[in-house]
Amino acid sequence: MKEVNGMVKQRRIDWCLIGIAVLAAFLNFWGVWNDDTVNPYYTAAVTSMTESWSNFFYGALDPSGFVTVDKPPVALWLQTISALIFGIHGWSVILPQALAGVGSVLLLYFLIKPTFGKWAARIAALVMATTPIAVAVSRTNNVDSILVFVLLLGTWALFKAVKKGKIGFLLLAFALIGIGFNVKMLQAYMVVPAFLLFYFIAAKCNWKKKALHLVIVLVMMLGVSVSWAVIVDNTSASERPYIGSSQTNSVLELAFGYNGMERLLGQETGTNAGTNSQMTPPGSSSNNDNIAPDTSTESAQNGQSMSGQPPQPPNGGMQGGGPNGKQGRGSKMMGGTGMFGTGTAGPLRLFQTALGDQISWLLPMALFGIAAIFIANWSRKRRFFQWNTAQKEMAFWMAWLIPVAGFFSIAGFFHHYYLIMLAPAIAALTGAGFMALLHLYRKNTGVPSYLLPSAIVVTTALQMFFIAQYSVLWMGVAGVIGLGLATVLFIIKHRQPAWTSWIAVASLIALLLAPTYWALTPMIYGGNSALPEAGPQLKTSSGSGFANATINEKLLAYVEENSSGTEFLFGTTDASTAAPYIIKTGKSVMALGGFNGTDPILTVKELKQMIKDGKIKYFYLPSNNKGSSSDVVKWIEENGTKVDSSEWSDQTTDVTTSATTSQNFPSRGGMQGGPGGGQSGGTLYKLSGED
């Protein structure tokens, strides 16, 4: 209820929005209870963070607080709180991300509606709800959906600051970006240009005051951003965990190195291109664009390589991925061009099949929408730089879209699910833009009136290109429907029958069918919890896989029986091997080299002292030996006593686990491991502190 001109006006429930929210909840939640451990790297951290306040604050991977995960802890704090309430389950650590995904859909509706109207807001919300990669990542415990939700909250505060003219909302907007930095570091800063531009062109005060306000809030944003990092970096290294994936035990180095410039220029940390204890795994190429482990003859005979990928066909091409034997991309994680199959860098990268079918289904419609919004709101009575509210908000979403799209067009080191950063801008511009296109189609007699059918033609053509990678039949169906409806709009343009709007709506619905199916695929076929993506290739090349976090039960039984009184059940090279055991037992397993197995955490002297103090007794070295160039690993190989494999090795579990692990949880450096014992069983050493 609200009062308008002395009259009490009752707010009506928007049942379309309720339906869209229900759809978003269904896509984000349904079936997540089947995923036991999701991304084990983060679930192991949540398991450890429930053990102590120290682990909670630092985001420790293991209960002993030996090393942290490679991200700030804010999103993991939410997951840990959920786990403390509901217990440690796959669905309980997914819950915050799934809720954030639904929340982003609702936020986008309320951001678009005041300026562009109810139907534009509905379309934007629907596009956001059915964006394939947004759904895929919201069904996991990867933190990107929480980051997007936080940034949309910041957008709401920014719009309030402009509308009400209060600096308090502006402070809140930029503080939320700072919080976003503590969710996923520099990725949060991708939207800063949009925030700065919008306030500068839309705030109702002189430019000097605007500049002063922006300087104040930027300083505050930086302070919020580095607050946790400064506290951690100024804490004695002996009193906290090592900062995972850094080379100098520093959060700031992690933020601006591994999680910063390396994302743009290409990964060095944890690869042979890096420093310290880094290495190239056996059988892998030194070229980061073509990293893959060597394969096992035995496993290949059983129809699958030890990498977890289908065996390569004789011509070396990618196999599987599409229905009816279509070649497609196979698994995009380690296949295709670019690191992790992210395509070839360049201005058209987002339209390539490697990335496009995750995010770009409606990108042409959004781009046409930008022009339509500007034209539909143009007035000769105003000077060219005097834009109305609709044009200014269009500029905001455009300034969100362009820098983010530019980054992903040239970046050297990212995963498919990072593309969720583009989803709000594409959805907003599609919703507002479609209604502007429809307005021009109805009212304008010039060239702009043909923008709507042209947008449908171009968008349909792009969708046909994506679909063709999997099915020529369905490509044809999509073409007939989309191009047919666009042709009708061209033909009836000058007649404008009463049912014109219905043809336009039918065209939009047709354009939403393919991305909606793609959004359903993680639910239908089983998503990839570590490196989420969407698409028919999940049917043959992905599935739940590593989410089950299979372990070598015989190894676990052996170390539990023989490691009584030690702090660590055993040590191993990397987090992918250690994480499932941490989740299973709630006990500490040392990931000697952090995530990639290459962090320089311990010296030989320090390890010998830990052995002498009775903190660790066994070390499991996977066969891929990620830390082979590490002095510590070399010392273990030279001085440790090998335990006969018959006492601890379950070869069946080892092989199975390795295959599923490397398929669904490849290391960010392309190096692969296995919690059940590596690619061919690995070696277990009993440690002695004596040389």
C-alpha positions in Angstrom: 0.0 0.0 0.0 1.2 3.5 -0.7 -0.4 7.0 -0.8 -0.5 8.9 -4.1 -2.0 12.4 -4.3 -4.0 11.7 -1.1 -5.3 8.4 -2.5 -4.3 5.0 -1.2 -3.0 2.9 -4.0 -2.7 -0.9 -3.5 0.4 -2.5 -4.9 -0.4 -5.4 -7.2 1.6 -8.6 -7.2 3.4 -9.1 -10.5 2.6 -12.7 -11.1 5.0 -12.8 -14.1 7.8 -11.9 -11.8 6.7 -14.6 -9.4 6.8 -17.1 -12.2 10.2 -16.0 -13.3 11.5 -16.2 -9.8 10.1 -19.7 -9.5 11.8 -20.7 -12.8 15.1 -19.3 -11.5 14.8 -21.2 -8.3 14.0 -24.4 -10.1 17.0 -24.0 -12.4 19.3 -23.1 -9.6 18.1 -25.6 -6.9 16.6 -28.7 -8.4 18.7 -31.8 -8.0 21.6 -30.1 -6.2 21.1 -32.5 -3.3 22.6 -35.2 -5.6 26.0 -33.4 -5.5 27.7 -34.7 -2.4 30.7 -32.5 -2.2 30.4 -30.1 -5.2 33.9 -28.4 -5.8 35.9 -30.3 -3.2 38.5 -27.6 -3.0 36.1 -25.2 -1.5 34.0 -27.8 0.4 37.2 -28.9 2.1 37.8 -25.3 3.2 34.2 -25.1 4.5 34.8 -28.3 6.5 37.9 -26.8 8.0 36.4 -23.4 8.6 33.7 -25.0 10.8 36.5 -26.2 13.1 37.8 -22.9 14.4 37.5 -19.2 14.3 41.0 -18.9 12.9 40.2 -21.2 10.0 37.0 -19.3 9.5 38.7 -15.9 9.3 41.6 -17.0 7.0 39.7 -19.4 4.8 42.0 -22.4 5.6 41.9 -25.4 3.4 42.7 -27.9 6.1 41.7 -28.1 9.8 45.3 -27.4 10.9 45.4 -24.1 9.1 48.4 -25.1 7.0 47.3 -23.3 3.8 44.4 -21.2 2.6 42.3 -21.4 -0.6 43.2 -19.0 -3.4 40.3 -16.6 -2.8 39.3 -14.2 -0.1 36.9 -15.7 2.4 33.7 -13.6 2.3 31.7 -16.1 0.1 33.2 -19.0 2.0 32.0 -17.4 5.2 28.4 -17.6 3.9 28.9 -21.2 2.9 30.3 -22.0 6.3 27.4 -20.4 8.1 25.1 -22.4 6.0 27.1 -25.6 6.8 27.0 -24.7 10.5 23.2 -24.4 10.3 22.3 -27.4 8.1 25.4 -29.5 8.3 28.2 -30.1 5.8 26.5 -31.3 2.7 26.8 -30.6 -1.0 23.4 -28.7 -1.1 24.2 -26.7 2.1 27.4 -25.2 0.6 25.5 -24.6 -2.7 22.6 -22.8 -1.0 24.2 -19.3 -0.8 25.1 -19.3 -4.5 21.7 -20.6 -5.6 19.9 -18.0 -3.5 22.3 -15.3 -4.9 21.3 -16.4 -8.4 17.6 -16.0 -7.7 18.3 -12.7 -5.9 20.2 -11.4 -8.9 17.1 -12.1 -11.1 14.9 -10.2 -8.7 17.3 -7.3 -8.3 17.6 -6.9 -12.1 13.8 -6.6 -12.3 13.6 -3.8 -9.7 16.6 -2.0 -11.3 15.0 -1.9 -14.8 11.3 -1.4 -14.0 11.3 2.3 -12.7 12.8 3.7 -15.9 12.0 1.2 -18.7 8.7 -0.3 -17.4 7.3 -3.5 -16.3 7.7 -5.5 -19.5 11.3 -4.5 -20.0 12.0 -5.6 -16.4 10.3 -8.9 -16.9 12.3 -9.7 -20.0 15.5 -8.7 -18.3 14.7 -10.9 -15.3 13.8 -13.8 -17.6 17.0 -13.5 -19.6 19.0 -13.4 -16.4 17.2 -16.5 -15.1 17.9 -18.5 -18.2 21.5 -17.4 -19.0 23.2 -20.8 -19.2 26.5 -20.0 -17.4 24.7 -18.1 -14.7 22.6 -21.2 -13.9 25.6 -23.5 -14.1 27.7 -21.6 -11.7 24.8 -20.9 -9.3 24.4 -24.7 -8.9 27.9 -25.0 -7.4 30.0 -23.6 -4.5 32.1 -21.4 -6.9 31.7 -17.9 -5.7 30.9 -15.9 -8.9 27.1 -15.8 -8.4 27.6 -14.2 -5.0 29.9 -11.7 -6.5 27.4 -10.7 -9.2 24.6 -10.4 -6.5 26.8 -8.1 -4.4 27.6 -5.9 -7.5 23.9 -5.7 -8.3 23.2 -4.6 -4.8 25.9 -2.0 -5.3 24.1 -0.9 -8.5 20.8 -0.5 -6.6 22.6 1.7 -4.1 24.2 3.7 -6.9 20.8 4.3 -8.6 19.4 5.4 -5.2 22.3 7.8 -4.7 21.6 9.5 -8.0 17.8 9.6 -7.5 17.9 10.8 -3.9 21.1 12.9 -4.1 22.5 11.3 -0.9 26.2 10.5 -0.6 25.4 7.7 1.9 24.0 5.5 -0.8 27.0 6.3 -3.0 29.3 5.2 -0.1 27.3 2.0 0.2 27.5 1.4 -3.6 31.3 1.6 -3.6 31.6 -0.2 -0.3 29.8 -3.1 -1.9 32.4 -3.2 -4.7 35.0 -3.4 -1.9 33.1 -6.3 -0.4 33.0 -7.9 -3.9 36.8 -7.6 -3.9 36.8 -9.8 -0.8 34.6 -12.3 -2.7 36.8 -12.6 -5.8 39.4 -9.9 -5.8 40.0 -7.8 -8.9 37.1 -9.3 -10.8 34.8 -7.0 -8.8 36.6 -4.0 -10.2 35.3 -4.8 -13.7 32.2 -2.7 -13.0 34.0 0.3 -11.6 34.0 2.2 -14.9 30.3 1.9 -15.1 29.8 3.1 -11.6 32.0 6.2 -12.2 30.5 7.1 -15.5 26.9 6.8 -14.3 27.4 9.0 -11.3 29.3 11.6 -13.3 26.6 11.9 -16.0 23.5 11.3 -13.8 24.1 13.0 -10.4 22.4 16.3 -10.0 25.3 18.4 -8.8 28.1 20.3 -10.4 31.1 18.5 -11.7 33.5 19.7 -9.0 31.2 18.2 -6.3 30.8 15.0 -8.3 34.6 14.7 -8.6 35.0 15.2 -4.9 32.4 12.6 -4.1 34.0 10.1 -6.4 37.5 10.6 -4.9 36.0 10.0 -1.4 34.2 6.9 -2.4 37.1 5.4 -4.3 39.4 5.9 -1.4 36.8 4.2 0.8 36.3 1.4 -1.7 40.1 0.7 -1.7 40.1 0.7 2.1 37.3 -1.8 2.2 38.9 -3.9 -0.5 42.3 -4.3 1.2 41.1 -4.4 4.8 41.2 -8.2 5.1 44.4 -8.4 3.1 46.2 -5.9 5.2 45.2 -7.6 8.4 46.4 -11.0 7.1 49.6 -9.7 5.6 50.5 -8.0 8.8 49.9 -11.1 10.9 53.0 -13.1 11.6 53.3 -16.0 9.1 53.8 -18.4 12.1 50.4 -17.4 13.4 48.3 -18.0 10.3 48.0 -20.3 7.3 50.2 -19.8 4.2 48.3 -17.8 1.5 47.5 -20.4 -1.1 48.6 -19.8 -4.7 50.9 -17.0 -3.7 54.6 -17.2 -4.1 55.5 -14.8 -1.2 52.8 -15.7 1.3 50.9 -12.5 0.7 47.3 -11.7 0.0 48.1 -8.6 -1.9 50.5 -10.6 -4.1 47.7 -13.1 -4.7 45.2 -10.4 -5.6 47.4 -8.6 -8.1 49.4 -11.5 -9.4 47.7 -14.9 -9.6 44.2 -13.4 -9.3 45.1 -10.2 -11.1 47.5 -9.6 -14.0 47.9 -13.4 -14.7 44.2 -13.5 -15.5 44.8 -11.0 -18.3 48.3 -12.0 -19.5 48.2 -15.7 -18.9 49.0 -18.0 -15.9 52.5 -18.4 -14.7 52.0 -19.4 -11.0 51.8 -23.1 -10.8 53.2 -23.8 -14.3 56.5 -24.3 -15.8 56.5 -20.6 -16.7 56.5 -19.6 -13.1 59.1 -19.6 -10.4 60.2 -21.4 -7.2 58.9 -24.9 -7.1 56.9 -25.0 -10.3 57.1 -27.7 -12.8 55.6 -29.3 -15.9 53.6 -32.5 -15.2 54.7 -35.7 -16.9 53.3 -36.0 -20.4 52.1 -32.4 -20.6 53.1 -29.8 -23.1 55.1 -26.7 -22.1 52.5 -24.7 -24.1 49.7 -23.6 -21.8 47.3 -23.7 -24.7 47.7 -27.4 -25.1 48.1 -28.9 -21.7 47.1 -32.5 -21.1 48.5 -35.4 -19.1 49.8 -38.5 -20.6 47.4 -41.4 -21.0 47.3 -44.9 -19.8 47.1 -47.8 -22.3 45.0 -49.8 -19.9 42.5 -47.1 -19.4 42.4 -46.2 -23.1 41.5 -49.8 -23.8 38.6 -49.4 -21.4 37.3 -46.5 -23.5 38.6 -43.6 -21.5 42.0 -41.9 -21.1 43.5 -41.4 -17.6 42.8 -37.7 -18.1 39.1 -38.4 -17.8 38.6 -37.3 -21.4 37.3 -39.7 -24.2 40.2 -41.2 -26.1 41.3 -38.9 -29.0 40.3 -40.0 -32.5 43.1 -40.8 -34.9 43.0 -37.4 -36.5 43.6 -35.8 -33.2 40.3 -33.9 -33.1 38.1 -33.5 -30.1 35.6 -36.3 -29.8 32.1 -36.4 -28.4 30.2 -33.4 -27.1 27.3 -33.4 -29.5 24.4 -35.7 -30.1 24.4 -38.2 -33.0 28.2 -38.3 -32.9 28.7 -34.7 -33.7 32.2 -33.7 -33.1 31.5 -30.5 -31.3 34.0 -29.3 -28.7 34.1 -32.3 -26.5 35.1 -31.2 -23.0 35.9 -27.5 -23.1 38.0 -27.6 -20.0 41.1 -29.0 -21.6 40.1 -29.0 -25.2 39.6 -26.4 -27.9 41.8 -23.4 -28.4 43.1 -21.3 -25.6 43.8 -22.4 -22.0 40.8 -24.4 -20.7 39.2 -24.3 -24.2 38.3 -20.6 -24.0 38.8 -19.9 -27.7 41.1 -17.7 -29.6 41.6 -14.2 -28.3 40.3 -11.4 -30.5 37.3 -9.1 -31.0 34.9 -12.0 -31.9 35.9 -14.3 -29.1 32.5 -14.1 -27.4 30.9 -15.2 -30.6 33.1 -18.3 -31.0 31.6 -21.7 -29.9 34.2 -22.0 -27.2 32.5 -19.3 -25.1 29.5 -18.0 -27.0 27.0 -20.7 -26.1 27.6 -20.0 -22.4 26.6 -16.3 -22.5 26.1 -14.7 -26.0 22.8 -16.1 -27.1 21.1 -12.7 -26.9 24.2 -10.5 -27.2 23.2 -9.2 -30.7 19.7 -8.3 -29.3 21.4 -6.4 -26.5 23.7 -4.5 -28.9 20.7 -3.6 -31.2 18.9 -2.6 -28.0 21.6 0.0 -27.1 20.9 1.8 -30.4 17.2 1.5 -30.0 17.1 2.9 -26.5 19.2 5.9 -27.6 17.1 6.6 -30.7 13.8 6.1 -28.9 14.7 8.6 -26.2 16.3 11.2 -28.5 14.8 14.6 -28.5 15.7 17.6 -30.8 14.7 19.9 -27.9 17.8 18.8 -26.0 21.4 19.2 -26.8 23.2 16.1 -27.9 24.9 15.6 -24.5 21.6 16.2 -22.5 20.5 12.6 -22.1 17.3 11.6 -20.2 17.3 8.9 -17.5 16.7 6.0 -19.9 19.8 7.0 -22.0 21.9 7.4 -18.8 21.0 4.0 -17.5 21.6 2.6 -20.9 25.1 4.1 -20.7 25.6 2.4 -17.3 24.8 -1.1 -18.6 26.8 -0.4 -21.7 29.8 0.7 -19.6 29.3 -2.6 -17.6 29.2 -4.7 -20.8 32.0 -3.2 -22.9 35.0 -3.4 -20.4 34.0 -6.9 -19.2 33.5 -8.1 -22.8 36.8 -6.5 -23.7 38.6 -8.4 -20.9 37.3 -11.8 -21.9 38.1 -11.1 -25.5 41.8 -10.8 -24.8 42.4 -12.5 -21.4 44.8 -15.4 -21.2 43.7 -17.3 -18.1 40.1 -17.7 -17.0 37.3 -20.3 -16.9 34.0 -20.4 -18.6 32.0 -19.6 -15.5 33.7 -16.2 -15.1 31.4 -15.1 -18.0 28.5 -14.7 -15.5 30.0 -11.2 -15.1 28.4 -10.3 -18.5 25.0 -11.7 -17.7 23.4 -8.7 -15.9 24.4 -6.2 -18.6 23.2 -8.4 -21.5 20.0 -9.2 -19.6 19.3 -5.5 -18.8 20.0 -4.3 -22.3 18.0 -7.1 -23.9 15.0 -6.3 -21.7 15.1 -2.5 -22.1 16.3 -2.7 -25.7 13.6 -5.1 -26.9 10.9 -2.8 -25.7 12.6 0.2 -27.3 13.0 -1.8 -30.6 9.3 -2.7 -30.4 8.4 1.0 -29.8 10.4 2.1 -32.9 8.9 -0.7 -35.0 5.4 0.5 -34.1 5.9 4.3 -34.3 8.8 5.0 -36.6 8.5 5.1 -40.4 12.2 5.3 -41.1 15.2 3.0 -40.9 15.0 2.6 -37.1 11.7 0.9 -37.5 13.5 -2.1 -39.1 15.9 -2.6 -36.2 13.6 -5.1 -34.5 13.3 -7.6 -37.3 17.0 -7.0 -38.1 17.9 -7.8 -34.5 15.9 -11.0 -34.6 17.6 -12.1 -37.9 21.1 -11.5 -36.5 20.4 -13.1 -33.1 18.8 -16.1 -34.8 21.8 -16.5 -37.1 24.2 -16.6 -34.1 22.0 -19.1 -32.3 21.9 -21.3 -35.4 25.7 -21.2 -35.4 25.9 -22.4 -31.8 23.2 -25.1 -32.2 24.8 -26.4 -35.4 27.8 -27.6 -33.4 25.5 -30.3 -31.9 22.5 -30.8 -34.2 21.9 -29.7 -37.8 18.2 -30.7 -37.4 17.6 -28.3 -34.5 19.7 -25.6 -36.1 17.2 -25.8 -39.0 14.2 -25.7 -36.7 15.6 -22.6 -34.9 16.3 -21.0 -38.3 12.8 -21.6 -39.7 11.1 -20.3 -36.5 13.3 -17.3 -35.9 13.9 -16.2 -39.5 10.3 -16.9 -40.4 9.0 -14.7 -37.6 11.4 -11.9 -38.6 10.3 -12.2 -42.2 6.7 -11.8 -41.1 7.7 -8.6 -39.2 9.3 -7.2 -42.3 6.3 -8.0 -44.4 3.6 -6.5 -42.1 5.7 -3.5 -41.2 3.5 -1.0 -43.1 0.2 -2.6 -42.2 0.7 -2.9 -38.5 -2.2 -5.3 -37.7 -3.4 -5.7 -34.2 -1.4 -8.9 -33.7 1.9 -7.3 -34.5 3.0 -7.3 -30.9 2.2 -11.0 -30.6 4.6 -11.8 -33.4 7.3 -9.8 -31.7 6.7 -11.6 -28.4 6.7 -15.0 -30.2 10.1 -14.0 -31.7 11.5 -13.3 -28.3 10.2 -16.5 -26.9 11.7 -18.4 -29.8 15.1 -16.7 -29.1 14.9 -17.8 -25.5 14.3 -21.5 -26.2 17.8 -22.6 -27.0 19.5 -20.8 -24.0 16.8 -22.1 -21.7 17.6 -25.7 -22.9 21.3 -25.0 -22.4 20.5 -23.7 -18.8 18.7 -27.0 -18.1 21.6 -29.2 -19.2 23.5 -29.1 -15.8 20.3 -30.5 -14.2 19.6 -33.0 -17.0 23.1 -34.4 -17.5 24.9 -33.5 -14.3 26.9 -30.4 -14.1 30.6 -29.9 -13.6 31.0 -28.7 -10.1 34.6 -27.6 -10.2 34.6 -25.9 -13.6 30.9 -25.3 -14.3 29.6 -24.9 -17.8 26.4 -25.6 -19.7 25.5 -27.4 -22.9 24.8 -30.7 -24.5 28.5 -31.7 -24.3 27.8 -32.4 -20.6 26.0 -35.6 -21.7 29.2 -37.2 -22.9 32.1 -35.3 -21.6 31.3 -34.1 -18.1 28.6 -35.2 -15.6 28.9 -35.1 -11.9 32.3 -36.9 -11.9 34.7 -35.5 -9.3 31.8 -34.0 -7.3 31.7 -37.5 -5.6 35.2 -36.9 -4.3 36.1 -40.6 -4.4 38.9 -41.6 -2.1 41.2 -44.7 -1.7 39.6 -46.3 1.3 42.5 -48.7 1.8 45.0 -45.8 1.9 42.7 -43.9 4.4 42.4 -47.0 6.6 46.2 -47.5 6.5 47.1 -43.9 7.5 44.4 -43.7 10.1 45.7 -46.9 11.8 49.4 -45.9 11.6 49.3 -42.1 12.1 47.9 -42.1 15.6 48.8 -38.9 17.5 50.0 -37.0 14.4 48.6 -33.6 13.4 48.3 -34.6 9.8 46.8 -37.9 8.5 49.4 -37.7 5.8 50.9 -35.1 3.4 50.5 -34.9 -0.3 51.5 -32.5 -3.1 48.3 -30.6 -3.9 44.8 -29.7 -2.8 43.0 -31.8 -5.4 44.5 -34.9 -3.8 44.1 -33.7 -0.2 40.6 -32.2 -0.3 38.4 -35.4 -0.5 40.2 -36.8 2.5 39.6 -33.6 4.5 35.9 -33.7 3.6 35.6 -37.4 4.4 37.4 -37.4 7.8 37.3 -33.8 9.0 41.0 -34.3 9.7 44.1 -32.5 8.4 45.8 -33.6 5.2 48.8 -31.5 4.2 48.6 -30.0 0.7 52.4 -29.3 0.6 52.1 -27.1 -2.5 48.7 -25.6 -2.1 46.2 -25.8 -5.0 48.6 -26.3 -7.9 51.1 -28.3 -5.8 53.8 -25.7 -6.4 53.5 -23.1 -3.6 56.8 -22.8 -1.7 55.2 -23.3 1.7 57.8 -25.5 3.5 61.6 -25.9 3.4 63.3 -29.2 4.0 64.4 -28.0 7.4 60.9 -27.1 8.4 59.5 -30.5 7.2 62.2 -32.4 9.1 61.3 -30.4 12.3 57.6 -31.3 11.8 58.5 -35.0 11.4 60.7 -34.7 14.6 57.8 -33.1 16.5 55.5 -36.0 15.5 53.2 -33.8 13.4 53.4 -35.9 10.2 54.4 -39.4 9.5 53.4 -40.3 5.9 53.5 -38.6 2.6 51.6 -39.7 -0.5 53.2 -38.7 -3.8 50.8 -39.0 -6.7 52.2 -40.5 -9.9 51.9 -37.2 -11.7 54.2 -35.7 -9.1 53.2 -32.1 -9.3 56.0 -30.9 -7.0 58.8 -32.8 -8.8 61.1 -29.8 -8.9 60.5 -29.0 -5.2 63.5 -29.5 -2.9 61.0 -30.9 -0.3 59.6 -33.5 -2.7 63.1 -34.5 -3.8 64.1 -34.9 -0.2 61.1 -37.1 0.5 61.8 -39.3 -2.5 65.5 -39.7 -1.5 65.0 -40.1 2.3 61.4 -41.5 2.8 60.8 -45.2 3.2 58.4 -46.6 0.5 55.5 -48.4 2.0 54.6 -51.6 0.1 51.7 -50.8 -2.2 49.9 -54.0 -1.2 49.4 -52.6 2.3 47.6 -49.4 1.2 46.9 -49.3 -2.6 43.5 -50.1 -4.0 44.4 -50.1 -7.7 40.8 -50.2 -8.9 39.9 -47.1 -6.8 43.1 -45.4 -7.9 42.4 -45.7 -11.6 38.7 -44.8 -11.3 39.3 -41.9 -9.1 42.0 -40.5 -11.3 39.9 -40.6 -14.3 36.9 -38.8 -12.8 39.1 -36.3 -11.0 41.2 -35.1 -13.9 38.1 -34.8 -16.0 36.2 -32.6 -13.6 38.9 -31.0 -11.4 41.9 -30.2 -13.6 44.4 -28.0 -11.9 44.4 -24.3 -13.1 47.9 -25.0 -14.5 46.6 -27.9 -16.5 48.2 -30.4 -14.1 46.0 -33.3 -13.1 45.8 -35.4 -10.0 43.7 -37.9 -8.1 42.6 -38.3 -4.6 42.6 -42.0 -4.8 46.3 -42.3 -5.6 47.1 -40.5 -8.7 47.1 -41.7 -12.3 48.7 -45.0 -11.6 48.7 -45.4 -7.9 51.5 -43.1 -6.7 53.8 -43.9 -3.9 53.3 -43.7 -0.1 56.4 -42.8 2.0 57.0 -43.2 5.7 58.9 -40.1 6.8 61.9 -39.8 9.0 63.5 -36.6 10.1 67.0 -38.0 9.6 68.9 -37.6 6.3 
